[in-house]
Amino acid sequence: MKLSKLTPEEERVIVHKGTEAPFSGEYEHTFSPGTYVCKHCGARLYSSKDKFDSHCGWPSFDDELPGAIKRVLDVDGVRMELQCSRCNAHLGHVFEGEGYTKKNVRHCVNSISLKFIPKK
């Protein structure tokens, strides 16, 4: 697996499990058709059809592509961290029971962990 070279800020979030500032990410308000892939390894993670505006400051999805994401108990012992199932890149956290969508799940993802591939 070939990993992309990361900027220091990308490494802070993706490798060292940081968080980008709310309302600052490139994809917070992107709703064009396409696919979101892992910035580190290029694995397909999310479809734009599962993206919604939760007004939380980060891109939100209520589903992932099959087998793309793994959930790991966060070091805080409370939240569930989202990681790329291929390279373990830190993506964000998952929250359930908030009622934003019928699926009742919100993947709160750092834009800096993603790359958007528009549908042609």
N, CA, C and O of each residue as an XYZ file, in Angstrom:
480
protein
N       0.844     -1.174      0.000
C       0.000      0.000      0.000
C       0.894      1.243      0.000
O       1.797      1.374      0.826
N       0.629      2.135     -0.925
C       1.393      3.380     -1.021
C       0.665      4.463     -0.231
O      -0.526      4.695     -0.436
N       1.389      5.128      0.677
C       0.816      6.203      1.474
C       1.265      7.545      0.931
O       2.415      7.707      0.523
N       0.361      8.499      0.927
C       0.676      9.848      0.465
C       1.548     10.568      1.475
O       1.436     10.339      2.680
N       2.414     11.438      0.982
C       3.195     12.299      1.865
C       2.232     13.330      2.452
O       1.448     13.940      1.725
N       2.294     13.517      3.753
C       1.382     14.411      4.444
C       2.078     15.704      4.849
O       3.273     15.722      5.145
N       1.301     16.787      4.855
C       1.803     18.040      5.407
C       1.862     17.878      6.926
O       1.264     16.946      7.462
N       2.566     18.759      7.627
C       2.592     18.665      9.092
C       1.191     18.706      9.728
O       0.935     17.990     10.695
N       0.294     19.530      9.198
C      -1.066     19.607      9.759
C      -1.842     18.324      9.458
O      -2.557     17.828     10.328
N      -1.719     17.783      8.258
C      -2.366     16.509      7.927
C      -1.850     15.406      8.849
O      -2.633     14.596      9.345
N      -0.550     15.372      9.076
C       0.026     14.362      9.966
C      -0.491     14.519     11.395
O      -0.759     13.524     12.069
N      -0.631     15.764     11.863
C      -1.147     16.008     13.219
C      -2.525     15.383     13.401
O      -2.812     14.804     14.449
N      -3.377     15.500     12.386
C      -4.738     14.971     12.472
C      -4.776     13.481     12.136
O      -5.312     12.691     12.913
N      -4.223     13.089     11.003
C      -4.364     11.734     10.481
C      -3.548     10.707     11.267
O      -4.038      9.613     11.545
N      -2.326     11.046     11.621
C      -1.439     10.099     12.301
C      -1.526     10.232     13.822
O      -1.559      9.235     14.543
N      -1.563     11.486     14.300
C      -1.514     11.725     15.744
C      -2.889     11.995     16.361
O      -2.992     12.430     17.508
N      -3.951     11.729     15.577
C      -5.341     11.775     16.041
C      -5.788     13.138     16.546
O      -6.501     13.245     17.543
N      -5.357     14.177     15.839
C      -5.780     15.531     16.170
C      -7.143     15.832     15.572
O      -7.792     14.963     14.990
N      -7.563     17.080     15.725
C      -8.837     17.547     15.178
C      -8.615     18.901     14.538
O      -7.965     19.774     15.113
N      -9.165     19.072     13.332
C      -9.077     20.394     12.723
C     -10.114     21.305     13.374
O     -11.098     20.826     13.936
N      -9.896     22.596     13.301
C     -10.820     23.551     13.906
C     -12.191     23.448     13.246
O     -12.278     23.272     12.031
N     -13.262     23.557     14.032
C     -14.606     23.506     13.446
C     -14.813     24.651     12.450
O     -14.253     25.736     12.603
N     -15.625     24.384     11.437
C     -16.008     25.352     10.410
C     -14.824     25.823      9.565
O     -14.907     26.863      8.912
N     -13.722     25.068      9.573
C     -12.543     25.469      8.808
C     -12.218     24.508      7.667
O     -11.382     24.825      6.821
N     -12.852     23.355      7.625
C     -12.499     22.320      6.668
C     -13.008     22.568      5.262
O     -14.050     23.190      5.055
N     -12.266     22.077      4.323
C     -12.552     22.250      2.897
C     -13.887     21.635      2.472
O     -14.538     22.158      1.568
N     -14.304     20.544      3.100
C     -15.481     19.811      2.613
C     -16.729     19.970      3.473
O     -17.719     19.275      3.248
N     -16.703     20.860      4.442
C     -17.870     21.028      5.313
C     -19.134     21.334      4.501
O     -20.204     20.807      4.806
N     -19.020     22.174      3.479
C     -20.200     22.575      2.697
C     -20.172     22.027      1.273
O     -20.824     22.584      0.391
N     -19.437     20.958      1.033
C     -19.400     20.331     -0.290
C     -20.519     19.302     -0.375
O     -20.580     18.374      0.432
N     -21.402     19.467     -1.352
C     -22.502     18.520     -1.529
C     -22.628     18.060     -2.979
O     -23.691     17.594     -3.389
N     -21.561     18.185     -3.750
C     -21.541     17.708     -5.131
C     -21.483     16.184     -5.141
O     -20.982     15.579     -4.194
N     -21.994     15.554     -6.212
C     -21.902     14.099     -6.314
C     -20.457     13.638     -6.447
O     -19.663     14.236     -7.174
N     -20.134     12.577     -5.743
C     -18.792     12.028     -5.821
C     -18.488     11.100     -4.662
O     -19.385     10.654     -3.946
N     -17.211     10.821     -4.492
C     -16.745      9.885     -3.476
C     -15.646     10.543     -2.649
O     -14.808     11.271     -3.182
N     -15.657     10.286     -1.364
C     -14.611     10.768     -0.468
C     -13.664      9.608     -0.182
O     -14.094      8.518      0.198
N     -12.371      9.856     -0.369
C     -11.365      8.831     -0.155
C     -10.422      9.267      0.963
O     -10.363     10.444      1.320
N      -9.694      8.307      1.503
C      -8.713      8.564      2.551
C      -7.566      9.385      1.980
O      -6.982      9.004      0.965
N      -7.236     10.494      2.609
C      -6.140     11.356      2.164
C      -4.805     10.621      2.232
O      -3.899     10.921      1.454
N      -4.669      9.660      3.154
C      -3.392      8.984      3.361
C      -3.155      7.840      2.377
O      -2.071      7.725      1.806
N      -4.171      6.993      2.177
C      -3.935      5.811      1.336
C      -4.813      5.734      0.087
O      -4.586      4.877     -0.767
N      -5.806      6.611     -0.034
C      -6.652      6.623     -1.220
C      -7.822      5.658     -1.196
O      -8.543      5.555     -2.188
N      -8.035      4.943     -0.089
C      -9.165      4.008     -0.003
C     -10.487      4.764     -0.072
O     -10.626      5.840      0.509
N     -11.439      4.205     -0.773
C     -12.784      4.791     -0.852
C     -13.473      4.644      0.501
O     -13.527      3.547      1.058
N     -14.007      5.764      1.035
C     -14.604      5.758      2.368
C     -16.094      6.076      2.373
O     -16.883      5.342      2.968
N     -16.482      7.161      1.716
C     -17.861      7.657      1.793
C     -18.372      8.069      0.431
O     -17.613      8.530     -0.422
N     -19.676      7.896      0.236
C     -20.359      8.410     -0.944
C     -21.017      9.740     -0.577
O     -21.486      9.919      0.547
N     -21.046     10.660     -1.523
C     -21.695     11.951     -1.280
C     -23.181     11.788     -0.967
O     -23.774     12.661     -0.333
N     -23.789     10.686     -1.400
C     -25.219     10.495     -1.128
C     -25.495     10.288      0.360
O     -26.638     10.420      0.798
N     -24.472      9.967      1.136
C     -24.632      9.757      2.579
C     -24.190     10.971      3.397
O     -24.172     10.915      4.626
N     -23.837     12.063      2.724
C     -23.388     13.281      3.415
C     -24.594     14.163      3.721
O     -25.523     14.255      2.918
N     -24.575     14.802      4.870
C     -25.653     15.722      5.239
C     -25.073     16.866      6.065
O     -23.962     16.772      6.586
N     -25.840     17.944      6.175
C     -25.388     19.124      6.916
C     -25.908     19.041      8.342
O     -27.100     19.224      8.589
N     -25.013     18.766      9.272
C     -25.405     18.675     10.683
C     -25.145     19.984     11.424
O     -25.478     20.108     12.602
N     -24.555     20.954     10.740
C     -24.230     22.258     11.335
C     -23.277     22.128     12.510
O     -23.296     22.958     13.420
N     -22.432     21.083     12.501
C     -21.515     20.849     13.621
C     -20.119     21.407     13.362
O     -19.303     21.477     14.281
N     -19.835     21.807     12.113
C     -18.529     22.364     11.797
C     -17.601     21.421     11.066
O     -16.503     21.812     10.671
N     -18.030     20.174     10.879
C     -17.227     19.178     10.157
C     -18.148     18.440      9.180
O     -19.362     18.418      9.382
N     -17.590     17.839      8.128
C     -18.415     17.021      7.245
C     -19.073     15.884      8.031
O     -18.451     15.262      8.892
N     -20.339     15.628      7.715
C     -21.088     14.581      8.404
C     -21.666     13.597      7.396
O     -22.172     13.988      6.344
N     -21.584     12.321      7.734
C     -22.113     11.237      6.902
C     -22.921     10.307      7.795
O     -22.588     10.124      8.966
N     -23.980      9.718      7.249
C     -24.743      8.765      8.059
C     -24.521      7.315      7.625
O     -25.235      6.412      8.061
N     -23.532      7.103      6.767
C     -23.169      5.740      6.358
C     -21.786      5.791      5.719
O     -21.321      6.851      5.302
N     -21.137      4.632      5.648
C     -19.842      4.520      4.995
C     -19.937      3.474      3.900
O     -20.898      2.707      3.853
N     -18.952      3.439      3.023
C     -18.908      2.390      2.015
C     -18.563      1.078      2.710
O     -17.812      1.080      3.686
N     -19.099     -0.046      2.225
C     -18.889     -1.334      2.894
C     -17.415     -1.657      3.135
O     -16.602     -1.629      2.211
N     -17.087     -1.962      4.382
C     -15.743     -2.368      4.763
C     -14.707     -1.256      4.838
O     -13.529     -1.529      5.072
N     -15.124     -0.003      4.644
C     -14.175      1.108      4.548
C     -13.709      1.652      5.896
O     -12.592      2.157      6.012
N     -14.551      1.552      6.899
C     -14.312      2.218      8.179
C     -14.267      1.194      9.301
O     -15.009      0.212      9.303
N     -13.377      1.447     10.260
C     -13.439      0.656     11.479
C     -13.625      1.604     12.660
O     -13.148      2.739     12.658
N     -14.324      1.108     13.651
C     -14.584      1.878     14.861
C     -13.708      1.336     15.980
O     -13.646      0.129     16.214
N     -13.031      2.254     16.667
C     -12.114      1.886     17.737
C     -12.433      2.776     18.935
O     -12.645      3.978     18.777
N     -12.468      2.194     20.126
C     -12.716      2.996     21.314
C     -11.641      4.069     21.432
O     -10.448      3.765     21.408
N     -12.061      5.313     21.558
C     -11.139      6.441     21.661
C     -10.354      6.351     22.971
O     -10.782      5.694     23.920
N      -9.205      7.019     23.007
C      -8.389      7.021     24.221
C      -9.138      7.656     25.393
O      -8.771      7.432     26.546
N     -10.194      8.455     25.115
C     -10.978      9.038     26.210
C     -11.889      8.003     26.874
O     -12.500      8.283     27.905
N     -11.981      6.803     26.280
C     -12.783      5.732     26.851
C     -14.276      5.893     26.679
O     -15.045      5.085     27.198
N     -14.708      6.928     25.957
C     -16.136      7.201     25.798
C     -16.552      7.187     24.329
O     -17.472      6.463     23.950
N     -15.880      7.978     23.509
C     -16.260      8.107     22.107
C     -15.702      6.951     21.273
O     -14.758      6.268     21.671
N     -16.319      6.757     20.103
C     -15.826      5.786     19.139
C     -15.121      6.537     18.022
O     -15.715      7.369     17.336
N     -13.835      6.224     17.854
C     -13.028      6.831     16.804
C     -13.290      6.111     15.484
O     -13.481      4.896     15.449
N     -13.293      6.889     14.398
C     -13.391      6.334     13.052
C     -12.005      6.294     12.444
O     -11.277      7.287     12.464
N     -11.639      5.129     11.897
C     -10.353      4.966     11.232
C     -10.567      4.346      9.857
O     -11.510      3.582      9.653
N      -9.693      4.675      8.923
C      -9.670      4.013      7.627
C      -9.314      2.553      7.883
O      -8.330      2.265      8.564
N     -10.098      1.640      7.348
C      -9.831      0.219      7.607
C      -8.582     -0.275      6.880
O      -8.046     -1.327      7.231
N      -8.110      0.458      5.878
C      -6.920      0.036      5.153
C      -5.626      0.502      5.834
O      -4.694     -0.289      5.983
N      -5.557      1.775      6.250
C      -4.282      2.313      6.758
C      -4.353      2.840      8.193
O      -3.359      3.345      8.715
N      -5.511      2.728      8.828
C      -5.723      3.185     10.215
C      -5.652      4.698     10.387
O      -5.475      5.176     11.508
N      -5.785      5.461      9.310
C      -5.784      6.920      9.413
C      -6.945      7.369     10.291
O      -8.055      6.847     10.190
N      -6.672      8.342     11.152
C      -7.734      8.926     11.989
C      -8.621      9.794     11.108
O      -8.143     10.675     10.395
N      -9.925      9.527     11.172
C     -10.891     10.286     10.375
C     -11.719     11.232     11.240
O     -11.965     12.375     10.854
N     -12.140     10.763     12.392
C     -13.008     11.547     13.266
C     -13.668     10.634     14.282
O     -13.047      9.702     14.794
N     -14.946     10.912     14.572
C     -15.692     10.122     15.563
C     -17.110      9.865     15.061
O     -17.613     10.577     14.193
N     -17.739      8.846     15.617
C     -19.118      8.519     15.256
C     -20.004      8.761     16.471
O     -19.632      8.479     17.609
N     -21.204      9.301     16.185
C     -22.184      9.576     17.234
C     -23.511      8.956     16.813
O     -23.888      9.021     15.642
N     -24.206      8.365     17.752
C     -25.488      7.722     17.461
C     -26.578      8.319     18.341
O     -26.306      8.821     19.432
N     -27.823      8.256     17.851
C     -28.965      8.686     18.646
C     -29.242     10.178     18.643
O     -29.990     10.664     19.491
N     -28.653     10.918     17.702
C     -28.869     12.367     17.664
C     -30.095     12.774     16.845
O     -30.582     13.897     16.977
N     -30.594     11.868     16.002
C     -31.807     12.129     15.247
C     -31.647     13.000     14.004
O     -32.646     13.508     13.494
N     -30.440     13.188     13.503
C     -30.244     14.019     12.311
C     -30.822     13.373     11.054
O     -31.378     14.064     10.200
N     -30.694     12.055     10.937
C     -31.190     11.340      9.756
C     -31.953     10.095     10.221
O     -31.939      9.748     11.402
N     -32.614      9.435      9.274
C     -33.349      8.209      9.606
C     -32.418      7.115     10.112
O     -32.828      6.265     10.902
N     -31.159      7.132      9.657
C     -30.191      6.131     10.115
C     -29.714      6.422     11.529
O     -29.167      5.540     12.191
N     -29.917      7.657     12.003
C     -29.626      8.052     13.380
C     -28.150      7.889     13.755
O     -27.813      7.578     14.897
N     -27.282      8.107     12.764
C     -25.836      7.978     12.946
C     -25.178      9.203     12.308
O     -25.609      9.671     11.254
N     -24.132      9.716     12.959
C     -23.372     10.824     12.378
C     -21.890     10.514     12.459
O     -21.321     10.444     13.549
N     -21.264     10.328     11.302
C     -19.818     10.237     11.216
C     -19.324     11.671     11.101
O     -19.547     12.323     10.080
N     -18.672     12.156     12.108
C     -18.137     13.515     12.163
C     -16.672     13.417     11.753
O     -15.837     12.939     12.522
N     -16.358     13.876     10.526
C     -15.067     13.583      9.905
C     -14.282     14.874      9.645
O     -14.849     15.882      9.223
N     -13.010     14.828      9.897
C     -12.126     15.945      9.572
C     -11.958     16.033      8.058
O     -11.600     15.044      7.417
N     -12.211     17.201      7.483
C     -11.994     17.392      6.041
C     -10.561     17.057      5.656
O     -10.315     16.497      4.587
N      -9.626     17.396      6.514
C      -8.205     17.213      6.211
C      -7.830     15.731      6.059
O      -6.785     15.407      5.495
N      -8.684     14.840      6.563
C      -8.449     13.397      6.439
C      -8.975     12.839      5.122
O      -8.753     11.671      4.803
N      -9.674     13.677      4.359
C     -10.353     13.231      3.146
C      -9.821     13.909      1.894
O      -9.173     14.955      1.947
N     -10.120     13.273      0.762
C      -9.943     13.862     -0.548
C     -11.231     13.568     -1.304
O     -11.703     12.431     -1.301
N     -11.804     14.577     -1.951
C     -13.046     14.412     -2.675
C     -12.775     14.158     -4.149
O     -12.020     14.892     -4.788
N     -13.399     13.111     -4.686
C     -13.291     12.764     -6.107
C     -14.672     13.021     -6.728
O     -15.595     12.240     -6.497
N     -14.833     14.100     -7.514
C     -16.135     14.395     -8.106
C     -16.569     13.312     -9.084
O     -15.743     12.701     -9.761
N     -17.870     13.086     -9.147
C     -18.429     12.145    -10.126
C     -18.316     12.768    -11.504
O     -18.613     13.947    -11.696
N     -17.879     11.951    -12.471
C     -17.713     12.476    -13.848
C     -18.973     12.310    -14.639
O     -19.022     12.690    -15.809
